[in-house]
Amino acid sequence: MKNPSWINCESRQRALEHVAHHTVDVVVVGGGITGAGVALDAVSRGLSVALIESHDFGAGTSGYSSKLIHGGLRYLARMDFPVAWESAMERRWLMSNIAPHLVRPLGFVIPDARSAPAWEGAAAALGVVIYDVLRRLSGLGSKTLPRPQLLSNQAVTALAPALDVTALRRGYLYWDGQAVDDARLVLGVVRTAARHGAHVLRDVKASSLTATTVEAVDTRTGARVAIQARAVVNATGVWAGDFEPQLSVTPSRGTHLVVRAERMGNPHAAHTVGVPGHFGRYVFVLPQPCGLVYIGLTDEADHTADGHRPQVPEHDVDFLLDVVNATLTVPLTGEDVVGSFAGLRPLVEAAHGDGPDGTADISRRHLIRDVPGAPITVVGGKMTTYRRMAQDAVDAVVARLGIEASCRTKTLPLVGAASATVLGTIDAPARLVAKYGTEAAAVQALQLQDPLLAEPLFDGTEITGAELLFAVQAEGAASVADLLERRTRLAFVPADAALARGRAEQILAMAESFSSREQTSARNEAGE
């Protein structure tokens, strides 16, 4: 029997057959982090659940974030203490219970520039201290997120070599959480929901919702899909307003640039750069485990962009380079930018509309809209607080259904999650353990099936064919785009994706061949 957490074409077909003949307790529309969280929360409470996604899981906003699981230092600067506290608590659950294999500590250097007023450095220091108090009050220990430090210029250089330390008085170091990969976090939540019995369907596009029905289309075949449920949850993010006309959602474009880590001196910590004239707004320089650095992000209203593939305008590139170059010894140029990506974040628009700082001053608080006779809508928030958003949405569901079922997700580990002690015993490379947790050995074992699976996809990467095969067999990947854009993130650097494309096509064909042979064998065993 296949692993119940595996999602693939076979599990999709079984899910289609189930929803065609059964009424579920709740159908969740939207397969980003919010919808995935709602599905997991609901199924873990004992409800029968169907989750539908129009494309691939994490194909929208949730796969194109800054990959930070953060307690909300920015919100402290804006005096938004409720969001900062909620973020700190959710960070604790993620790093200690839910996904310690996918969320790691990341140090952040705040440079104290000589050119800035002295009060700005003092304010930054105070903010870092208060931020650490939130960390302690949340129950997250210093072994997970170390205490902040005052840094000498020499220490700043060691952590962030690209910074121009001659222009600094000092630096401040604080720690936050970083997701190894936001798309992997989404997949982890989806697969955990499947493990608990959720019926998971990608490539099923909803066309209309009511309080108890979803009309949709199977985009692979064009067939109509009608799902009956006792409750419907709209978790479609920037598309939420399409199904809830009374809701005002502002899509905010968050753009990131991608540069090679060696161009930034192979930093060991992130660093922040204040946006001139906008106290409390920052550009982040974020080192990644894959030898890249992301520089972001913008925060601009964008009502016309494609939610799955927002274009990166030149003025976003210029803005990010201008801000970050003010702190570097050797400024970046356009030639240093090897890729870029953007996501549209769904912000619930404030009653007064956009503020003077575009969408940057719209609160990241989420909204649950529960109107009798209509679907329950959950929108807003951010990746760090997805679990709490899901909890609030499912609380509304169980209230509507008139049942009692308590949330279990604060301490419910995702597929692959384990303590650092257990992960240290996994017989697989550390790189795979950081990506797959306890499943790393299973991914490693796939290399034995064919020599092609043991080889890196191209010279210059450690990603092997086995990882792509696992993506198809267990993680719902169904195309080369799925493999390059969300299962490996190679598409963030188009030149790397081009090098990997041929091998990805081979592995996809191999996976289809393996599946066909397994199905034939199963039919033979059944005597068909």
C-alpha positions in Angstrom: 0.0 0.0 0.0 1.3 3.4 -0.9 2.1 5.9 1.8 -1.1 7.8 2.7 0.7 11.1 2.7 1.7 10.7 -1.0 -0.2 12.8 -3.4 0.0 12.0 -7.1 -2.1 11.3 -10.2 -3.5 8.1 -8.6 -4.5 9.8 -5.4 -6.1 12.6 -7.4 -8.2 10.1 -9.3 -9.4 8.5 -6.1 -10.3 11.9 -4.7 -12.3 12.8 -7.8 -14.2 9.5 -7.5 -14.9 10.1 -3.9 -16.3 13.7 -4.2 -18.4 12.6 -7.1 -20.4 10.2 -4.9 -20.1 11.6 -1.4 -21.0 14.8 0.5 -18.1 16.0 2.6 -18.2 18.0 5.7 -16.2 20.8 4.3 -14.7 21.7 0.9 -11.8 24.1 0.9 -11.2 26.2 -2.3 -7.6 27.3 -2.7 -4.4 25.3 -2.4 -2.0 27.9 -1.0 -0.8 27.9 2.6 -4.1 29.2 3.9 -6.3 26.7 2.2 -3.8 23.9 3.0 -3.9 25.0 6.6 -7.7 25.0 6.7 -7.8 21.5 5.2 -5.4 20.1 7.8 -7.1 21.8 10.7 -10.5 20.5 9.6 -9.4 16.9 8.9 -7.4 16.7 12.1 -10.6 17.6 14.0 -12.4 14.6 12.5 -14.2 16.3 9.6 -14.3 14.9 6.1 -12.5 17.3 3.8 -11.9 18.0 0.1 -9.3 20.5 -0.9 -9.3 21.8 -4.5 -6.7 24.0 -6.2 -6.9 25.4 -9.7 -3.2 24.9 -10.5 -0.4 23.4 -8.5 -0.1 23.7 -4.7 1.7 26.8 -3.8 1.6 28.1 -7.4 0.3 31.5 -6.3 1.4 33.9 -3.5 2.5 31.1 -1.1 5.4 30.0 -3.3 6.8 33.5 -3.9 7.2 35.0 -0.5 10.4 36.1 1.3 10.4 32.6 2.9 10.5 34.2 6.4 8.7 32.8 9.5 9.1 36.0 11.5 7.7 37.4 14.7 6.9 40.8 13.2 9.7 43.3 14.1 8.3 45.5 11.4 4.9 45.5 13.1 6.4 46.6 16.3 7.8 49.6 14.5 4.3 50.4 13.3 2.9 49.8 16.9 0.8 46.9 15.6 1.3 44.8 18.8 -1.5 42.3 18.2 0.0 41.2 14.8 3.5 41.1 16.3 2.3 38.9 19.2 0.3 36.6 17.0 3.3 36.2 14.7 5.6 35.5 17.6 3.3 32.7 18.9 2.9 31.1 15.5 6.6 31.2 14.9 7.0 29.3 18.1 4.6 26.5 17.0 6.3 26.2 13.6 9.8 26.1 14.9 9.2 23.9 18.0 6.4 21.5 17.0 5.0 21.8 13.5 7.9 22.0 11.1 11.3 22.2 12.8 12.8 20.4 9.8 11.7 23.2 7.4 12.1 26.3 9.5 15.6 27.2 10.7 17.0 30.2 12.6 18.5 33.0 10.5 20.5 35.9 11.9 19.7 39.4 10.8 22.2 42.3 11.0 20.7 45.8 11.3 23.5 48.2 10.2 23.7 51.5 12.2 24.9 53.9 9.6 26.9 57.0 10.6 24.9 59.1 8.2 21.6 58.3 9.9 20.4 60.2 13.0 21.5 58.7 16.3 17.9 58.2 17.3 17.4 55.7 14.5 20.1 53.4 15.9 18.7 53.7 19.4 15.2 52.9 18.1 16.5 49.9 16.3 18.2 48.7 19.4 15.1 49.2 21.5 13.0 47.4 18.9 15.4 44.4 18.9 15.2 44.2 22.7 11.4 44.3 22.7 11.4 41.7 19.9 13.4 39.4 22.0 11.0 39.9 24.9 8.2 38.7 22.6 10.3 35.7 21.7 10.7 34.8 25.4 7.1 35.4 26.3 6.0 33.2 23.4 7.9 30.3 25.0 10.5 29.9 22.2 13.9 29.2 23.9 17.2 30.8 23.1 18.5 27.4 21.9 16.2 27.8 19.0 16.5 31.6 18.5 19.5 33.1 20.2 19.4 36.3 22.0 20.3 39.6 20.2 23.8 41.1 20.2 25.5 44.4 19.7 28.1 43.9 16.9 31.4 45.6 16.3 32.3 46.5 12.7 34.5 43.5 12.5 31.7 41.2 13.6 29.4 42.8 11.0 32.0 42.1 8.3 32.2 38.4 9.3 28.5 38.0 9.0 27.7 40.2 6.0 30.9 40.8 4.1 29.3 42.9 1.4 28.4 45.7 3.8 30.4 48.9 3.7 31.4 48.8 7.4 33.4 52.1 7.1 30.0 53.8 6.9 28.7 52.2 10.1 28.9 53.0 13.8 28.0 49.4 14.7 25.5 46.7 14.0 22.7 44.9 15.8 22.1 41.2 15.4 18.7 39.5 16.0 17.4 36.1 15.0 14.2 35.1 13.2 12.9 32.0 11.4 13.5 31.2 7.7 11.6 28.5 5.8 14.0 26.4 3.8 11.4 26.8 1.0 7.9 28.3 1.3 6.6 25.9 -1.4 7.8 22.9 0.6 6.0 24.2 3.6 2.8 24.3 1.6 3.4 20.8 0.3 4.1 19.6 3.8 0.8 20.9 5.1 -1.1 19.5 2.1 0.5 16.1 2.4 -0.2 16.0 6.1 -3.8 16.8 5.5 -3.8 13.9 3.0 -2.2 11.6 5.5 -5.1 12.3 7.9 -7.7 11.6 5.2 -8.3 14.8 3.2 -9.2 14.3 -0.4 -6.7 16.5 -2.2 -7.3 17.7 -5.8 -5.1 20.0 -7.9 -6.0 21.2 -11.4 -9.6 21.6 -10.4 -10.8 25.2 -11.0 -13.8 26.5 -9.1 -16.3 28.5 -11.1 -19.0 29.2 -8.5 -19.5 28.7 -4.8 -22.5 28.6 -2.5 -22.6 27.8 1.2 -22.8 24.1 0.5 -21.7 23.5 -3.1 -18.8 24.1 -5.4 -19.1 24.0 -9.2 -15.7 23.4 -10.8 -13.9 22.1 -13.9 -11.2 19.5 -14.1 -8.7 21.5 -16.2 -6.9 18.3 -17.3 -10.0 16.9 -19.0 -12.5 19.7 -19.2 -15.0 17.6 -17.2 -17.4 19.2 -14.8 -16.8 18.6 -11.1 -19.7 19.2 -8.7 -18.9 18.9 -5.0 -21.5 18.8 -2.2 -20.5 19.8 1.3 -22.0 20.8 4.6 -19.8 23.9 4.5 -17.6 25.7 2.0 -14.4 27.7 2.8 -13.1 30.3 0.3 -9.3 30.4 0.8 -8.4 31.7 -2.6 -6.2 34.6 -1.5 -6.0 37.4 -4.1 -8.9 35.8 -5.9 -11.2 35.8 -2.8 -13.1 38.8 -4.1 -14.1 36.8 -7.2 -16.3 34.6 -5.0 -17.2 37.3 -2.4 -18.3 40.6 -4.0 -18.6 42.3 -0.7 -15.0 41.8 0.1 -12.3 44.4 -0.8 -8.9 42.8 -1.3 -5.9 44.8 -2.3 -3.2 42.7 -4.1 0.2 43.8 -3.0 3.1 43.0 -5.3 6.2 41.8 -3.4 9.2 41.6 -5.8 12.5 39.9 -5.0 15.8 40.0 -6.9 18.1 36.9 -7.1 21.9 37.2 -7.0 24.7 34.7 -6.5 25.8 34.4 -2.9 29.5 34.8 -3.9 28.7 38.3 -5.3 27.6 39.2 -1.7 30.7 37.6 -0.1 28.8 34.4 0.8 27.0 36.0 3.8 26.3 34.1 7.0 23.4 36.3 8.0 20.7 38.4 6.4 20.8 42.2 6.7 18.2 44.9 6.6 18.3 48.2 4.9 15.9 51.0 5.9 13.9 52.5 3.0 14.8 56.3 3.1 11.9 58.4 4.3 9.8 55.4 5.5 10.5 54.6 9.1 9.9 50.9 9.9 10.0 49.8 6.2 13.0 47.7 5.1 14.6 45.9 2.2 16.0 42.5 3.2 19.1 40.8 1.9 18.4 37.1 2.5 21.0 34.3 2.0 19.5 31.0 0.9 20.8 27.4 1.5 21.2 27.0 -2.3 24.0 29.5 -2.9 21.7 32.4 -3.7 20.7 35.6 -2.1 17.2 37.1 -2.4 16.8 40.9 -2.1 13.4 42.2 -1.4 10.8 43.3 -1.2 8.6 45.8 -2.7 5.1 46.5 -1.4 3.0 48.0 -4.1 -0.7 47.7 -5.0 -1.1 45.8 -8.2 -4.7 45.2 -9.3 -4.0 43.9 -12.8 -1.1 41.4 -12.4 -1.6 37.7 -13.0 -1.7 36.1 -9.5 0.3 33.1 -10.6 2.9 34.9 -12.7 3.2 38.6 -11.7 5.7 40.4 -13.9 8.6 42.2 -12.3 8.6 45.8 -13.6 11.9 47.6 -14.1 11.1 50.2 -11.5 10.9 47.4 -8.9 14.4 46.3 -9.9 15.7 49.9 -9.8 14.1 50.6 -6.4 15.6 47.5 -4.7 19.1 48.0 -6.2 19.1 51.7 -5.2 18.1 50.9 -1.6 20.5 48.0 -1.0 23.4 49.6 -2.9 23.5 52.5 -0.3 25.0 50.0 2.2 27.4 48.0 0.0 31.1 48.4 -0.6 30.7 47.4 -4.2 27.3 48.3 -5.5 25.3 45.7 -7.5 24.5 46.2 -11.1 21.8 44.8 -13.3 24.2 42.2 -14.6 24.5 40.8 -11.0 20.8 40.0 -11.0 20.5 36.4 -12.2 16.7 36.2 -11.6 13.7 37.7 -10.0 10.3 36.7 -8.8 7.2 38.3 -7.4 4.1 37.3 -5.5 0.8 39.1 -4.9 -0.2 39.2 -1.3 -3.9 39.4 -0.5 -4.4 42.4 1.9 -7.8 43.1 3.3 -8.1 46.8 2.4 -8.5 49.3 5.2 -11.6 51.4 5.2 -9.6 54.5 4.3 -7.9 52.8 1.3 -4.2 52.8 0.6 -2.1 54.9 2.9 0.8 57.2 2.1 3.2 54.2 1.8 1.2 52.3 -0.8 0.0 48.9 0.6 2.9 48.8 3.2 0.7 50.3 5.9 -2.3 48.1 5.4 -2.5 45.7 8.4 -1.5 42.0 7.9 -4.4 41.0 10.2 -6.5 38.3 8.6 -10.3 38.4 8.2 -12.9 35.7 8.6 -16.1 36.5 6.8 -18.9 34.3 8.0 -22.3 35.3 6.6 -25.2 32.9 6.8 -26.1 31.4 3.4 -22.6 32.2 1.9 -19.3 30.4 1.9 -16.9 31.2 4.8 -14.1 33.3 3.6 -10.6 33.6 5.1 -8.3 36.2 3.6 -5.3 38.4 4.5 -2.6 37.6 7.0 0.8 36.2 6.1 2.6 32.9 5.8 3.8 32.9 9.4 0.2 33.1 10.8 -1.4 30.6 8.4 -2.1 28.1 11.2 -4.0 30.7 13.2 -6.0 31.8 10.2 -6.9 28.2 9.5 -7.9 27.7 13.2 -10.2 30.7 13.1 -11.8 29.6 9.8 -12.5 26.0 11.0 -13.8 27.4 14.3 -16.4 29.2 12.1 -17.1 25.9 10.2 -17.7 23.8 13.3 -19.9 26.5 14.8 -22.0 26.5 11.6 -22.2 22.7 11.7 -23.2 22.8 15.3 -20.6 20.4 16.5 -17.8 20.6 19.1 -14.3 19.8 17.8 -11.1 21.5 19.2 -8.2 22.6 17.1 -5.2 20.2 17.3 -2.7 21.9 15.0 -0.5 23.7 17.5 1.4 20.5 18.2 0.6 18.5 15.1 3.9 17.8 13.2 4.0 17.9 9.4 5.2 15.0 7.3 8.9 14.7 7.8 9.1 16.7 11.0 11.2 15.5 13.9 13.5 16.8 16.6 17.1 17.8 15.8 18.2 14.7 17.6 16.1 12.4 15.4 17.0 14.2 12.2 20.7 13.8 13.1 20.3 10.1 12.9 18.9 10.0 9.3 21.2 8.1 6.9 21.2 10.8 4.2 23.1 13.9 3.2 22.4 16.9 5.5 21.1 18.8 2.4 18.4 16.2 1.9 17.5 16.1 5.6 17.1 19.9 5.6 14.7 19.6 2.7 12.8 16.4 3.4 13.3 15.7 7.1 12.6 12.1 8.0 11.8 11.3 4.4 15.4 12.1 3.3 16.5 8.4 3.4 13.6 7.4 1.2 14.5 10.0 -1.4 18.1 8.9 -1.2 17.1 5.3 -1.8 15.4 6.2 -5.1 18.8 6.7 -6.6 19.2 2.9 -6.7 16.4 2.5 -9.2 18.3 4.0 -12.1 21.8 5.6 -12.5 20.1 8.6 -14.0 18.5 9.3 -10.6 21.8 9.5 -8.8 23.3 12.1 -11.0 23.0 15.9 -10.4 20.7 17.5 -12.9 23.6 19.6 -14.3 27.1 20.6 -13.4 26.9 23.2 -10.6 23.9 21.8 -8.7 23.5 19.1 -6.1 19.9 18.4 -7.0 19.5 14.9 -8.3 17.0 13.1 -10.4 15.8 11.2 -7.4 14.4 14.4 -5.9 12.4 15.0 -9.1 11.1 11.4 -9.1 10.0 11.8 -5.5 8.3 15.0 -6.4 6.1 13.2 -9.0 5.5 10.1 -6.9 4.8 11.7 -3.6 4.4 15.5 -3.9 1.9 16.0 -6.7 4.2 17.3 -9.4 2.8 16.7 -12.9 4.8 18.8 -15.3 8.3 20.1 -15.9 7.1 23.5 -14.7 6.1 22.0 -11.4 9.5 20.4 -11.0 11.6 23.5 -11.9 9.4 26.2 -10.5 8.1 24.8 -7.1 9.8 21.4 -6.3 13.3 22.7 -6.8 13.0 26.5 -7.3 15.6 26.3 -10.1 13.3 28.6 -12.2 14.3 31.5 -9.9 17.5 31.5 -12.0 16.3 31.0 -15.6 19.8 30.0 -16.8 19.8 27.1 -14.2 16.3 26.1 -15.2 17.4 25.9 -18.9 20.2 23.5 -17.9 17.9 21.3 -15.9 15.0 21.2 -18.3 16.1 18.2 -20.5 16.8 16.0 -17.4 13.5 17.0 -15.8 11.7 15.9 -19.0 13.5 12.5 -18.8 12.7 12.0 -15.1 9.0 12.9 -15.7 8.8 10.4 -18.5 10.5 7.8 -16.2 8.0 8.5 -13.5 5.1 8.0 -15.8 6.7 4.7 -17.0 7.1 3.5 -13.4 3.5 4.3 -12.7 2.2 2.5 -15.7 4.2 -0.6 -14.8 2.8 -0.5 -11.3 -0.7 -0.2 -12.5 -0.3 -3.1 -14.9 1.2 -5.2 -12.1 -1.7 -4.3 -9.7 -4.3 -5.3 -12.4 -2.5 -8.6 -13.0 -2.4 -9.4 -9.2 -6.1 -8.6 -9.0 -6.8 -11.1 -11.9 -8.2 -8.5 -14.2 
